[in-house]
Amino acid sequence: MAMSKFITLLCVALLLAASKSTHAQNGVCRVTAFSIDSTIPDYIRYSDPAPVGEFRLKFEGSMIVESFEHKESGVRITASVTRMNSTLFHNKPMVIRITIQLMRYVEDPYSFYISATESIYDKHWKGSSVSNHLRVGDHKGYTFTVACEKGKK
């Protein structure tokens, strides 16, 4: 009798642990870009967001890194997603940090611009995004976004 209670408790504990570790492993991250053009005086034109690339939000370790080329602007976009224990919150929940790095000139490692966001990564997490803007001329610029969301069941 005592052994069957132990086995039942062990099974429940394993199910709870499995549900916590797989809550958002089937998500997706999308990278998009839209342009801003002000070459005509007193008129600013915005494009619709255009897809640049996407990748699965499936951790095999603690970090996912993906890079994409945006041909129109010549910018290399590097997106990273890191799963870790929080250093900001008191009770140390699991968090997800999404960063976007833009490089204008690949040969110049100092020509980059970076943005990051962090959110609590638990069973209630639905998604998060981060954007960064880069000017590429006197009258043109681009806003790049990395948006990650939990997959649908």
C-alpha positions as semicolon CSV with decimal commas, in nm:
position;residue;x (nm);y (nm);z (nm)
1;M;0,000;0,000;0,000
2;A;0,276;0,243;0,095
3;M;0,468;0,155;-0,222
4;S;0,166;0,231;-0,447
5;K;0,120;0,574;-0,278
6;F;0,488;0,646;-0,337
7;I;0,462;0,547;-0,704
8;T;0,147;0,759;-0,746
9;L;0,319;1,061;-0,588
10;L;0,626;1,005;-0,803
11;C;0,413;0,993;-1,121
12;V;0,232;1,315;-1,027
13;A;0,565;1,489;-0,955
14;L;0,707;1,376;-1,290
15;L;0,397;1,497;-1,477
16;L;0,417;1,837;-1,308
17;A;0,787;1,868;-1,388
18;A;0,728;1,770;-1,751
19;S;0,446;2,022;-1,793
20;K;0,663;2,305;-1,655
21;S;0,957;2,225;-1,882
22;T;0,755;2,202;-2,203
23;H;0,518;2,498;-2,167
24;A;0,656;2,703;-2,457
25;Q;0,900;2,482;-2,641
26;N;0,685;2,468;-2,952
27;G;0,674;2,842;-3,021
28;V;0,799;3,049;-3,309
29;C;0,998;3,372;-3,345
30;R;0,949;3,600;-3,645
31;V;1,177;3,876;-3,769
32;T;1,007;4,160;-3,959
33;A;1,111;4,495;-4,105
34;F;0,935;4,807;-4,217
35;S;1,084;5,115;-4,378
36;I;1,034;5,483;-4,308
37;D;1,099;5,721;-4,598
38;S;1,093;6,100;-4,571
39;T;1,251;6,198;-4,904
40;I;0,943;6,406;-4,994
41;P;0,929;6,721;-4,775
42;D;0,643;6,728;-4,522
43;Y;0,552;6,366;-4,602
44;I;0,662;6,049;-4,426
45;R;0,586;5,715;-4,588
46;Y;0,577;5,393;-4,384
47;S;0,581;5,051;-4,543
48;D;0,385;4,754;-4,416
49;P;0,588;4,512;-4,202
50;A;0,761;4,259;-4,426
51;P;0,887;3,917;-4,311
52;V;1,264;3,873;-4,299
53;G;1,278;3,526;-4,143
54;E;1,157;3,302;-3,866
55;F;1,285;3,026;-3,639
56;R;1,142;2,776;-3,393
57;L;1,140;2,861;-3,025
58;K;1,270;2,524;-2,912
59;F;1,550;2,521;-2,660
60;E;1,815;2,251;-2,675
61;G;2,026;2,447;-2,428
62;S;1,969;2,787;-2,276
63;M;2,017;3,001;-2,590
64;I;1,897;3,020;-2,950
65;V;2,082;3,246;-3,197
66;E;1,974;3,307;-3,557
67;S;2,099;3,556;-3,820
68;F;1,926;3,699;-4,126
69;E;2,028;3,933;-4,407
70;H;1,793;4,218;-4,497
71;K;1,887;4,274;-4,862
72;E;1,705;4,606;-4,908
73;S;1,899;4,781;-4,629
74;G;2,217;4,572;-4,627
75;V;2,171;4,506;-4,254
76;R;2,253;4,176;-4,084
77;I;2,000;4,099;-3,812
78;T;2,100;3,866;-3,529
79;A;1,824;3,753;-3,295
80;S;1,894;3,568;-2,974
81;V;1,659;3,414;-2,720
82;T;1,795;3,315;-2,380
83;R;1,614;3,118;-2,110
84;M;1,756;3,172;-1,761
85;N;1,684;3,239;-1,395
86;S;1,599;3,604;-1,334
87;T;1,852;3,836;-1,175
88;L;1,591;4,112;-1,144
89;F;1,298;3,952;-0,961
90;H;1,301;3,855;-0,595
91;N;1,172;3,499;-0,622
92;K;1,403;3,412;-0,915
93;P;1,147;3,289;-1,169
94;M;1,254;3,160;-1,509
95;V;1,274;3,446;-1,762
96;I;1,318;3,472;-2,137
97;R;1,541;3,746;-2,281
98;I;1,505;3,838;-2,649
99;T;1,771;4,053;-2,814
100;I;1,806;4,199;-3,160
101;Q;2,140;4,316;-3,298
102;L;2,169;4,512;-3,621
103;M;2,501;4,534;-3,808
104;R;2,533;4,777;-4,097
105;Y;2,881;4,677;-4,205
106;V;2,981;4,316;-4,146
107;E;3,349;4,406;-4,182
108;D;3,318;4,662;-3,896
109;P;3,227;4,478;-3,573
110;Y;3,163;4,811;-3,398
111;S;2,883;4,925;-3,632
112;F;2,608;4,747;-3,443
113;Y;2,296;4,850;-3,256
114;I;2,130;4,627;-2,998
115;S;1,801;4,615;-2,804
116;A;1,671;4,363;-2,552
117;T;1,359;4,272;-2,357
118;E;1,299;4,030;-2,072
119;S;0,979;3,871;-1,944
120;I;0,878;3,602;-1,697
121;Y;0,877;3,267;-1,878
122;D;0,619;3,040;-1,715
123;K;0,300;2,861;-1,813
124;H;0,123;3,199;-1,848
125;W;0,379;3,338;-2,097
126;K;0,216;3,413;-2,433
127;G;0,487;3,604;-2,615
128;S;0,723;3,899;-2,623
129;S;0,889;4,124;-2,879
130;V;1,171;4,372;-2,918
131;S;1,237;4,631;-3,190
132;N;1,530;4,843;-3,301
133;H;1,546;5,129;-3,548
134;L;1,835;5,208;-3,780
135;R;1,877;5,508;-4,009
136;V;2,048;5,421;-4,338
137;G;2,054;5,758;-4,511
138;D;1,944;6,116;-4,475
139;H;1,579;6,034;-4,535
140;K;1,539;5,658;-4,489
141;G;1,532;5,423;-4,195
142;Y;1,415;5,077;-4,094
143;T;1,254;4,931;-3,786
144;F;1,333;4,564;-3,726
145;T;1,135;4,350;-3,481
146;V;1,183;4,005;-3,329
147;A;0,853;3,870;-3,193
148;C;0,832;3,532;-3,021
149;E;0,510;3,359;-2,922
150;K;0,402;3,038;-2,759
151;G;0,280;2,779;-3,008
152;K;-0,082;2,679;-3,036
153;K;-0,178;2,340;-2,899
